[in-house]
Amino acid sequence: MRWQDYRQSDNVDDQRGSGGGFGGLGGGGMRIPIGRGGIGIGGLIVVGLVSWALGINPLVLLGAGDLLEGGPMMSEPQRRSSGPPQDEAGRFASAVLAQTEDVWKVVMPQQAGKEYTPPRLVLYSGATQSNCGFAQAQVGPFYCPADKRLYIDLDFLTGMQRRLGAQGDFAAAYVIAHEVGHHVENELGILAKVQQAQRQAATAQGNALSVRTELMADCLAGVWAHHAERNWKILEQGDIQEATNAAAAVGDDRLQRMGQGHVAPDSFTHGSSQQRVRWFQTGFTAGTINSCNTFAAAQP
């Protein structure tokens, strides 16, 4: 992925400790050292991602409190610095965020008739406080609609590569673009409607709504990739395959097989590997918000 020559976003809050020693990008993609103590990143991936697939709140599973999209409001999180990070991994995340800003500030008014207000990206290490609650890195990247921020521990992206075989910098870009996709859903009023419907639904119906929400975010990540490539030619050979590999790696069916040895579709909360790949490709091919209406599809 070509990102080094493009601007970085100012909408970044870097909560990571100074002197973190982050590695570079290149070759196999993002390389960020681990070794922060506690459960290793391999365990984080298995506990965090498999708990998503089982429909279990990973923060409850890990005894880390309650993180729910649109959950209880908390005090404003403290920040160590703002503006583009200086290390390579942080600059990569900031550059991807900037590209999503440049795409959606044009696409949303044109296609949805609504101005786009970008989210902020919070880079943190180990644990953080959001307006959706306290979170640890085990939960992976997440979007909090209550404060309109994306939260990412960059070590998670390295673990995704190593543990799940989702190699390459564009795989990491897909993850960031997926979380931005949730912000787009929030800006369009979709998340609020889904949350209201889930409060009145049975567990299986609520899970099905969650699947359609997640698949729409995958599709919106594809819309971003479509316009970023058309406008700036960011893609290198193999990049789309990296994104689809990442989408397949975090499919509920694959993660359930890893975690419990069998698949329980009624407990899916993010969609199967095939569904996640298909919806990303749908967005990438069409480049339109309307193409991502997973709620209108007979089968997600």
SEPA-755516 format. One record per residue: y, x, z negated of N, C-alpha, C, O in turn. Coordinates in steps of 0.02 Angstrom, whole numbers, padded with zeros to 5 digits, always signed. Layout:
<sites>
YXZYXZYXZYXZ...
</sites>
This chain:
<sites>
-00060+00042+00000+00000+00000+00000+00062+00044+00000+00067+00091-00039+00109+00028+00043+00172+00065+00045+00221+00033-00004+00242-00024+00005+00240+00071-00054+00286+00043-00104+00339+00094-00126+00391+00074-00154+00327+00158-00114+00370+00210-00143+00442+00207-00117+00488+00226-00153+00452+00185-00056+00518+00186-00025+00557+00122-00035+00612+00114-00008+00529+00075-00073+00563+00011-00082+00594+00007-00151+00576+00046-00196+00639-00039-00160+00677-00043-00222+00632-00064-00281+00577-00090-00271+00656-00051-00341+00623-00075-00401+00663-00131-00432+00724-00135-00422+00629-00174-00468+00662-00231-00499+00698-00211-00563+00676-00166-00600+00754-00244-00576+00788-00236-00640+00762-00284-00693+00782-00280-00751+00717-00329-00673+00691-00380-00719+00628-00355-00755+00577-00389-00755+00633-00297-00785+00576-00266-00819+00596-00248-00890+00648-00217-00902+00555-00268-00937+00562-00248-01007+00502-00203-01024+00445-00226-01025+00516-00140-01037+00462-00092-01049+00454-00082-01125+00495-00049-01157+00402-00112-01152+00388-00108-01224+00339-00052-01241+00321-00044-01299+00318-00015-01192+00270+00039-01205+00302+00095-01244+00363+00105-01241+00261+00130-01282+00287+00186-01320+00307+00243-01275+00280+00251-01220+00355+00283-01297+00377+00340-01258+00323+00394-01258+00284+00399-01305+00323+00434-01205+00275+00488-01200+00204+00465-01191+00157+00497-01216+00195+00408-01155+00129+00380-01149+00084+00417-01101+00023+00405-01101+00111+00462-01060+00068+00502-01016+00033+00462-00963-00028+00464-00959+00070+00425-00922+00039+00384-00871+00027+00425-00809+00069+00464-00788-00031+00414-00779-00049+00451-00720-00019+00421-00657+00020+00374-00660-00038+00450-00600-00007+00430-00537-00048+00379-00499-00101+00358-00521-00022+00361-00442-00055+00316-00396-00075+00356-00335-00042+00404-00315-00130+00336-00305-00152+00370-00245-00227+00376-00245-00260+00364-00296-00254+00395-00189-00327+00400-00185-00359+00334-00200-00353+00287-00161-00395+00330-00257-00429+00268-00276-00382+00216-00303-00404+00161-00320-00318+00229-00308-00272+00179-00333-00242+00200-00399-00232+00259-00412-00226+00150-00441-00191+00163-00503-00237+00199-00553-00292+00176-00566-00213+00255-00580-00251+00293-00629-00209+00300-00691-00157+00334-00692-00231+00267-00744-00194+00267-00807-00242+00284-00862-00293+00250-00870-00229+00336-00902-00275+00355-00955-00283+00302-01008-00238+00261-01018-00340+00303-01041-00354+00253-01092-00345+00285-01160-00293+00316-01173-00394+00279-01205-00393+00315-01268-00338+00294-01316-00303+00337-01343-00329+00229-01328-00280+00206-01377-00313+00188-01443-00279+00165-01489-00378+00198-01448-00412+00179-01509-00437+00108-01505-00418+00070-01460-00480+00089-01554-00505+00021-01555-00556+00010-01500-00587+00058-01477-00564-00053-01479-00613-00069-01428-00593-00037-01362-00534-00039-01344-00639-00008-01326-00624+00026-01263-00607-00023-01208-00620-00083-01214-00578+00003-01154-00555-00041-01101-00613-00077-01067-00604-00133-01043-00672-00045-01064-00729-00080-01037-00746-00141-01077-00761-00194-01050-00743-00135-01143-00754-00192-01186-00700-00244-01178-00714-00304-01182-00638-00222-01167-00583-00269-01158-00596-00312-01097-00586-00373-01099-00617-00280-01043-00629-00317-00981-00684-00368-00991-00677-00426-00972-00739-00348-01022-00795-00394-01031-00776-00450-01078-00789-00509-01062-00746-00435-01135-00727-00487-01182-00673-00531-01153-00678-00592-01156-00621-00501-01125-00565-00540-01100-00583-00582-01040-00572-00642-01040-00610-00550-00988-00622-00587-00926-00680-00635-00933-00677-00691-00906-00734-00615-00968-00790-00660-00974-00770-00720-01017-00794-00776-01004-00728-00711-01066-00705-00767-01107-00665-00816-01065-00669-00877-01076-00626-00791-01016-00592-00836-00970-00644-00879-00933-00638-00940-00928-00695-00845-00907-00745-00880-00867-00781-00933-00907-00801-00984-00880-00791-00921-00972-00826-00968-01014-00780-01025-01037-00802-01070-01072-00717-01023-01018-00671-01074-01039-00651-01067-01111-00629-01116-01142-00658-01007-01140-00641-00994-01210-00576-00956-01213-00566-00909-01175-00531-00977-01256-00470-00940-01266-00487-00871-01294-00512-00867-01351-00476-00816-01257-00497-00750-01281-00462-00729-01344-00490-00690-01382-00402-00754-01357-00369-00736-01419-00404-00766-01480-00406-00735-01533-00431-00826-01472-00470-00855-01525-00533-00815-01536-00553-00801-01592-00566-00797-01480-00627-00758-01482-00617-00692-01519-00661-00669-01555-00559-00662-01509-00545-00596-01538-00506-00601-01604-00488-00550-01632-00494-00662-01627-00458-00670-01690-00386-00648-01686-00359-00622-01735-00355-00658-01628-00287-00631-01618-00235-00686-01615-00179-00675-01591-00251-00746-01639-00201-00798-01639-00212-00847-01583-00268-00856-01559-00159-00879-01561-00164-00933-01513-00117-00921-01456-00056-00925-01464-00144-00906-01397-00103-00898-01337-00121-00953-01289-00176-00955-01262-00074-00998-01279-00084-01052-01232-00022-01056-01188+00034-01052-01213-00032-01065-01123+00026-01073-01079+00065-01133-01102+00039-01189-01106+00129-01122-01117+00170-01176-01142+00157-01192-01214+00172-01247-01237+00129-01144-01251+00111-01153-01321+00172-01151-01366+00228-01157-01343+00160-01142-01433+00215-01145-01481+00266-01090-01469+00248-01034-01454+00328-01108-01477+00382-01060-01468+00382-01010-01525+00373-01029-01583+00393-00947-01508+00396-00894-01557+00464-00862-01553+00503-00876-01507+00478-00818-01600+00541-00783-01598+00543-00737-01538+00491-00716-01513+00603-00722-01514+00612-00680-01454+00581-00612-01465+00597-00579-01515+00536-00589-01420+00504-00524-01429+00555-00467-01424+00604-00472-01386+00544-00415-01463+00589-00358-01461+00570-00313-01402+00511-00307-01384+00620-00280-01374+00609-00238-01316+00634-00167-01329+00684-00157-01364+00598-00119-01302+00618-00050-01311+00666-00026-01257+00710+00015-01270+00657-00052-01197+00701-00032-01143+00700-00084-01088+00653-00124-01085+00750-00084-01046+00753-00129-00989+00768-00089-00926+00790-00031-00930+00755-00120-00868+00767-00085-00806+00704-00051-00782+00653-00051-00816+00707-00023-00722+00648+00008-00691+00618+00063-00735+00656+00106-00758+00553+00064-00745+00520+00118-00782+00524+00183-00742+00539+00183-00682+00511+00239-00776+00516+00304-00744+00448+00334-00727+00444+00377-00683+00394+00312-00759+00328+00338-00743+00302+00303-00680+00325+00249-00662+00254+00334-00648+00232+00310-00583+00198+00242-00586+00211+00199-00544+00156+00231-00636+00122+00167-00642+00173+00111-00655+00167+00057-00627+00221+00125-00697+00273+00076-00711+00317+00063-00651+00337+00006-00638+00333+00115-00613+00373+00107-00553+00336+00066-00501+00366+00026-00465+00271+00075-00497+00231+00035-00451+00236-00039-00468+00249-00081-00425+00225-00055-00532+00229-00125-00553+00298-00154-00540+00305-00211-00519+00350-00114-00553+00418-00136-00543+00433-00147-00469+00468-00194-00451+00406-00104-00426+00416-00111-00354+00381-00173-00327+00409-00209-00285+00320-00187-00351+00285-00248-00330+00325-00309-00352+00333-00357-00314+00349-00308-00414+00389-00364-00438+00450-00374-00394+00468-00431-00377+00483-00320-00375+00543-00324-00332+00525-00357-00265+00564-00397-00239+00468-00339-00237+00448-00369-00173+00434-00443-00180+00450-00482-00135+00405-00463-00237+00395-00536-00248+00462-00571-00253+00470-00627-00229+00511-00539-00285+00578-00568-00290+00609-00578-00221+00637-00631-00206+00603-00527-00180+00634-00529-00114+00600-00580-00068+00632-00610-00025+00535-00591-00078+00500-00641-00039+00518-00711-00062+00538-00754-00022+00511-00724-00127+00517-00792-00152+00589-00817-00152+00600-00878-00149+00638-00772-00155+00708-00795-00153+00725-00823-00083+00774-00860-00076+00685-00806-00033+00694-00833+00035+00646-00891+00047+00666-00943+00072+00582-00881+00029+00531-00930+00045+00540-00995+00007+00533-01049+00035+00555-00991-00058+00560-01053-00097+00617-01099-00073+00605-01159-00065+00678-01074-00061+00729-01119-00034+00711-01147+00035+00724-01205+00049+00682-01105+00077+00665-01128+00145+00609-01180+00144+00613-01230+00180+00558-01169+00103+00499-01211+00106+00496-01265+00053+00462-01316+00062+00532-01256-00002+00529-01305-00056+00597-01333-00074+00603-01378-00115+00650-01307-00042+00717-01333-00055+00742-01319-00125+00782-01358-00151+00719-01265-00156+00737-01249-00224+00754-01175-00230+00718-01133-00203+00807-01160-00265+00825-01090-00276+00774-01057-00322+00746-01089-00367+00762-00993-00311+00712-00957-00349+00745-00914-00403+00789-00873-00388+00725-00925-00465+00746-00883-00520+00688-00839-00540+00637-00864-00564+00693-00773-00531+00635-00730-00542+00616-00725-00616+00659-00733-00659+00553-00712-00629+00532-00700-00698+00548-00628-00719+00566-00587-00677+00540-00614-00783+00543-00546-00807+00472-00521-00817+00427-00559-00833+00463-00457-00808+00399-00424-00819+00402-00383-00882+00446-00340-00890+00357-00396-00928+00352-00358-00990+00291-00312-00985+00234-00335-00979+00304-00247-00988+00250-00197-00991+00241-00179-01064+00288-00159-01098+00180-00185-01087+00167-00171-01158+00103-00131-01166+00063-00125-01120+00093-00105-01226+00034-00066-01242-00001-00097-01302+00028-00101-01356-00062-00119-01292-00103-00141-01348-00093-00212-01369-00140-00252-01367-00032-00230-01388-00018-00298-01413+00056-00312-01404+00097-00266-01399+00073-00376-01401+00143-00395-01393+00153-00466-01419+00104-00503-01430+00215-00484-01429+00233-00552-01449+00268-00586-01392+00317-00560-01365+00243-00644-01372+00275-00684-01320+00296-00750-01350+00279-00766-01407+00333-00789-01312+00350-00856-01336+00292-00905-01330+00299-00963-01348+00236-00881-01305+00174-00920-01306+00128-00897-01362+00073-00924-01369+00149-00849-01401+00108-00825-01456+00096-00751-01453+00121-00716-01408+00057-00726-01500+00040-00655-01505-00018-00641-01458-00066-00680-01455-00014-00586-01421-00066-00569-01373-00086-00497-01379-00044-00453-01391-00150-00484-01369-00175-00416-01364-00196-00402-01292-00205-00448-01252-00204-00338-01276-00220-00319-01208-00286-00349-01183-00298-00354-01123-00329-00369-01231-00394-00397-01211-00388-00458-01166-00432-00472-01127-00332-00495-01173-00327-00556-01133-00309-00541-01061-00312-00585-01019-00289-00479-01046-00269-00463-00979-00199-00487-00964-00165-00515-01007-00176-00478-00902-00110-00502-00883-00104-00578-00891-00153-00614-00879-00046-00601-00912-00037-00673-00917+00037-00691-00906+00081-00648-00912+00048-00754-00890+00115-00780-00881+00129-00831-00935+00087-00873-00950+00187-00826-00966+00207-00873-01018+00264-00916-00991+00320-00892-00983+00251-00980-00978+00304-01023-00952+00359-01037-01002+00415-01055-00984+00343-01029-01067+00393-01043-01119+00451-00994-01116+00508-01012-01133+00439-00932-01096+00493-00883-01090+00501-00856-01019+00543-00813-01006+00459-00881-00972+00462-00862-00902+00456-00787-00893+00496-00755-00858+00405-00759-00926+00391-00687-00921+00318-00675-00905+00273-00713-00924+00307-00620-00868+00240-00595-00855+00226-00539-00905+00270-00497-00917+00167-00538-00934+00149-00487-00982+00088-00448-00957+00036-00477-00941+00097-00382-00952+00043-00340-00924+00038-00276-00964+00087-00240-00974-00023-00261-00987-00040-00194-01011-00073-00160-00952-00126-00180-00929-00040-00107-00926-00063-00076-00864-00133-00046-00871-00167-00036-00820-00155-00030-00931-00223-00006-00940-00274-00057-00917-00329-00040-00895-00256-00121-00921-00302-00173-00899-00318-00166-00825-00374-00177-00804-00267-00148-00786-00278-00142-00714-00326-00084-00699-00367-00089-00653-00320-00030-00737-00367+00025-00729-00438+00003-00746-00486+00019-00711-00444-00034-00801-00509-00058-00822-00539-00106-00771-00600-00105-00760-00498-00146-00738-00522-00191-00686-00552-00151-00629-00604-00170-00601-00520-00095-00612-00547-00052-00560-00614-00022-00580-00662-00025-00542-00616+00006-00639-00675+00043-00660-00733-00003-00677-00790+00011-00658-00719-00057-00712-00773-00099-00737-00797-00149-00685-00857-00164-00682-00751-00175-00645-00769-00229-00600-00769-00208-00527-00783-00248-00483-00752-00145-00513-00755-00120-00444-00697-00144-00401-00702-00144-00340-00643-00165-00433-00584-00188-00395-00537-00129-00384-00486-00123-00419-00554-00087-00338-00519-00024-00328-00456-00033-00285-00451-00081-00246-00408+00012-00293-00351+00016-00249-00287-00012-00278-00288-00057-00320-00231+00015-00254-00167-00008-00280-00151-00079-00259-00116-00114-00296-00176-00102-00201-00161-00170-00181-00201-00221-00223-00180-00278-00229-00256-00200-00252-00291-00243-00300-00247-00256-00360-00243-00312-00385-00213-00203-00384-00167-00211-00440-00107-00254-00419-00083-00295-00459-00083-00245-00358-00027-00286-00333-00046-00359-00330-00006-00403-00345-00108-00373-00311-00133-00443-00309-00129-00474-00379-00109-00531-00386-00149-00436-00430-00147-00463-00498-00076-00481-00518-00064-00535-00545-00028-00437-00504+00042-00451-00520+00067-00512-00481+00100-00556-00508+00051-00513-00416+00073-00569-00373+00042-00635-00395+00074-00687-00389-00019-00633-00421-00051-00693-00447-00012-00721-00507-00001-00781-00511+00008-00677-00553+00047-00700-00611+00115-00726-00589+00140-00775-00617+00145-00694-00540+00208-00720-00512+00195-00789-00481+00238-00832-00483+00136-00798-00452+00118-00863-00424+00121-00918-00477+00142-00974-00462+00100-00902-00538+00106-00951-00592+00179-00967-00606+00197-01024-00622+00222-00916-00601+00294-00929-00611+00320-00975-00556+00360-01020-00569+00298-00964-00495+00318-01009-00440+00296-01080-00456+00334-01127-00446+00234-01088-00479+00210-01154-00499+00255-01184-00553+00270-01244-00551+00275-01143-00600+00318-01167-00654+00386-01189-00626+00413-01241-00646+00414-01148-00581+00478-01165-00551+00474-01231-00511+00523-01268-00507+00417-01245-00482+00407-01306-00443+00389-01366-00487+00382-01422-00461+00381-01355-00552+00365-01410-00597+00291-01426-00601+00272-01476-00632+00249-01385-00571+00177-01399-00568+00144-01386-00635+00102-01426-00657+00161-01332-00669+00127-01316-00732+00138-01370-00784+00091-01388-00819+00198-01397-00789+00211-01449-00838+00169-01511-00824+00143-01542-00871+00162-01529-00761+00121-01587-00743+00048-01575-00759+00013-01620-00783+00024-01515-00745-00046-01498-00760-00059-01501-00835-00109-01529-00857-00014-01471-00873-00023-01471-00946-00023-01541-00975-00061-01556-01021+00020-01584-00948+00022-01654-00971-00044-01689-00954-00071-01726-00995-00069-01677-00894-00132-01708-00874-00190-01682-00916-00236-01720-00933-00189-01617-00932-00244-01589-00971-00246-01618-01042-00300-01624-01070-00188-01635-01069-00188-01663-01137-00223-01730-01140-00245-01752-01193-00227-01764-01083-00258-01830-01080-00328-01828-01050-00360-01880-01042-00352-01769-01033-00416-01763-00997-00472-01739-01042-00460-01707-01094-00532-01754-01023-00590-01725-01055-00595-01651-01038-00560-01627-00994-00639-01615-01073-00643-01543-01065-00659-01524-00993-00626-01480-00965-00708-01556-00963-00727-01538-00894-00670-01552-00846-00658-01513-00800-00635-01607-00855-00578-01624-00812-00521-01574-00822-00488-01554-00774-00510-01556-00885-00458-01507-00899-00474-01440-00867-00429-01406-00840-00537-01419-00870-00558-01357-00837-00547-01360-00762-00525-01312-00731-00563-01418-00732-00554-01426-00660-00481-01420-00640-00465-01391-00588-00436-01447-00681-00365-01439-00668-00344-01367-00674-00303-01343-00635-00371-01332-00723-00356-01260-00731-00379-01221-00670-00343-01176-00647-00437-01237-00644-00463-01203-00584-00414-01212-00526-00398-01163-00492-00391-01272-00514-00346-01285-00458-00280-01249-00469-00249-01226-00421-00257-01244-00531-00195-01208-00546-00203-01134-00530-00159-01103-00500-00260-01105-00551-00272-01034-00539-00281-01019-00465-00256-00969-00440-00317-01062-00430-00327-01051-00359-00262-01057-00320-00252-01022-00271-00217-01101-00343-00152-01105-00310-00113-01040-00320-00079-01017-00275-00118-01010-00380-00085-00946-00392-00115-00892-00348-00078-00848-00325-00180-00893-00337-00211-00846-00290-00182-00855-00220-00166-00806-00185-00176-00918-00199-00149-00932-00133-00076-00910-00127-00056-00883-00076-00037-00922-00179+00033-00901-00178+00039-00824-00177+00086-00798-00148-00009-00790-00207-00011-00717-00200-00021-00698-00127+00008-00649-00103-00063-00736-00092-00073-00724-00021-00010-00738+00019+00004-00702+00067+00028-00790+00000+00091-00804+00034+00139-00745+00027+00171-00725+00075+00143-00718-00035+00185-00658-00045+00163-00602+00002+00204-00571+00035+00098-00588+00004+00073-00533+00046+00089-00545+00119+00107-00498+00155+00084-00607+00142+00100-00624+00211+00172-00605+00228+00184-00571+00278+00219-00625+00186+00289-00613+00201+00309-00541+00188+00352-00513+00224+00280-00509+00138+00295-00439+00125+00272-00395+00183+00307-00348+00203+00215-00411+00211+00191-00373+00269+00233-00387+00330+00251-00341+00367+00251-00449+00341+00291-00466+00400+00360-00434+00396+00387-00412+00447+00389-00432+00336+00457-00407+00329+00461-00331+00323+00508-00300+00350+00413-00301+00289+00419-00229+00272+00359-00187+00290+00359-00126+00278+00307-00217+00319+00247-00179+00339+00220-00137+00280+00213-00076+00286+00205-00171+00226+00183-00136+00165+00109-00118+00167+00087-00076+00128+00070-00151+00210-00002-00144+00207-00027-00082+00242-00004-00063+00296-00076-00051+00211-00113+00004+00240-00185-00019+00252-00206-00071+00227-00222+00021+00289-00290+00002+00305-00330-00010+00241-00330+00032+00196-00364-00066+00238-00406-00081+00180-00372-00119+00125-00405-00140+00077-00306-00130+00129-00270-00163+00074-00293-00235+00063-00305-00254+00006-00299-00274+00115-00321-00343+00107-00391-00346+00078-00407-00390+00038-00434-00299+00099-00501-00297+00070-00497-00281-00004-00537-00308-00043-00450-00238-00025-00441-00224-00096-00423-00287-00134-00449-00299-00189-00378-00327-00105-00357-00388-00139-00414-00438-00144-00425-00469-00196-00452-00447-00090-00507-00494-00092-00563-00469-00138-00597-00509-00170-00573-00403-00142-00621-00376-00189-00601-00392-00261-00642-00410-00303-00535-00387-00275-00510-00402-00342-00518-00476-00357-00538-00495-00412-00503-00519-00308-00511-00591-00318-00584-00608-00331-00599-00649-00375-00629-00577-00294-00700-00590-00304-00724-00564-00371-00768-00593-00403-00696-00508-00393-00718-00476-00455-00704-00520-00515-00740-00516-00565-00652-00562-00512-00635-00603-00570-00652-00676-00559-00624-00720-00591-00699-00690-00514-00724-00758-00506-00764-00778-00567-00800-00737-00595-00759-00841-00586-00795-00865-00646-00871-00856-00640-00904-00839-00689-00898-00867-00580-00971-00862-00573-00994-00791-00585-01044-00780-00619-00958-00742-00557-00978-00673-00567-00971-00653-00641-01015-00619-00668-00917-00673-00672-00906-00654-00742-00954-00688-00789-00974-00659-00839-00974-00750-00773-01023-00783-00815-01091-00749-00809-01127-00742-00859-01109-00728-00749-01173-00691-00742-01171-00627-00783-01221-00609-00814-01113-00593-00782-01106-00532-00823-01111-00547-00897-01142-00509-00934-01081-00602-00918-01075-00615-00990-01133-00653-01020-01150-00641-01078-01164-00700-00981-01216-00741-01012-01278-00748-00968-01326-00781-00988-01277-00717-00910-01337-00715-00868-01348-00776-00825-01395-00777-00785-01306-00826-00831-01312-00885-00788-01243-00915-00778-01195-00897-00811-01239-00963-00730-01175-00992-00711-01172-01065-00734-01220-01103-00726-01115-01083-00764-01103-01152-00786-01039-01177-00754-00985-01168-00782-01043-01207-00695-00982-01225-00658-00934-01271-00695-00873-01265-00685-00958-01315-00739-00913-01360-00774-00867-01322-00822-00815-01349-00842-00885-01261-00839-00843-01223-00884-00796-01175-00847-00759-01137-00878-00798-01177-00780-00753-01134-00741-00680-01151-00759-00663-01210-00766-00639-01100-00766-00567-01110-00777-00524-01075-00726-00464-01089-00722-00554-01030-00685-00515-00993-00635-00542-01001-00565-00507-00985-00517-00603-01025-00557-00633-01032-00491-00685-00979-00477-00685-00926-00507-00729-00994-00430-00782-00948-00411-00753-00890-00370-00696-00893-00347-00792-00838-00362-00771-00782-00320-00754-00804-00250-00703-00784-00221-00797-00846-00222-00786-00870-00153-00722-00911-00149-00683-00904-00101-00710-00953-00198-00649-00993-00197-00586-00950-00203-00537-00962-00169-00588-00901-00247-00529-00859-00258-00512-00819-00195-00454-00812-00177-00564-00792-00163-00553-00755-00101-00526-00802-00047-00479-00785-00011-00556-00861-00041-00536-00907+00012-00464-00929+00005-00428-00933+00054-00442-00943-00056-00374-00967-00064-00323-00910-00055-00269-00922-00029-00340-00850-00077-00295-00794-00062-00288-00786+00013-00232-00778+00039-00343-00788+00049-00341-00780+00121-00303-00838+00155-00269-00828+00205-00309-00898+00127-00272-00955+00154-00197-00943+00150-00161-00953+00199-00173-00920+00092-00103-00906+00085-00080-00849+00129-00025-00851+00157-00121-00798+00135-00103-00740+00176-00099-00759+00250-00056-00734+00286-00144-00801+00273-00144-00821+00343-00087-00869+00360-00053-00860+00410-00076-00919+00317-00026-00971+00332+00044-00951+00311+00092-00965+00347+00051-00918+00254+00117-00897+00231+00161-00954+00208+00222-00948+00208+00131-01011+00188+00171-01068+00168+00149-01095+00100+00091-01090+00082+00197-01123+00064+00182-01154-00001+00137-01214+00009+00090-01225-00030+00150-01253+00061+00111-01314+00072+00037-01299+00083-00006-01339+00065+00021-01241+00113-00048-01223+00124-00085-01211+00059-00147-01208+00058-00049-01203+00004-00078-01187-00061-00087-01247-00106-00099-01239-00166-00083-01307-00079-00089-01367-00120-00163-01379-00136-00196-01421-00105-00188-01343-00185-00257-01350-00204-00272-01418-00235-00329-01441-00234-00221-01451-00261-00231-01516-00294-00244-01571-00243-00272-01624-00260-00225-01560-00180-00237-01609-00128-00304-01598-00093-00326-01641-00055-00335-01541-00105-00398-01525-00072-00455-01565-00102-00460-01572-00163-00498-01591-00060-00556-01630-00085-00600-01586-00129-00624-01609-00181-00610-01525-00108-00648-01476-00147-00605-01412-00152-00583-01387-00101-00595-01387-00213-00554-01326-00218-00589-01265-00188-00561-01210-00189
</sites>
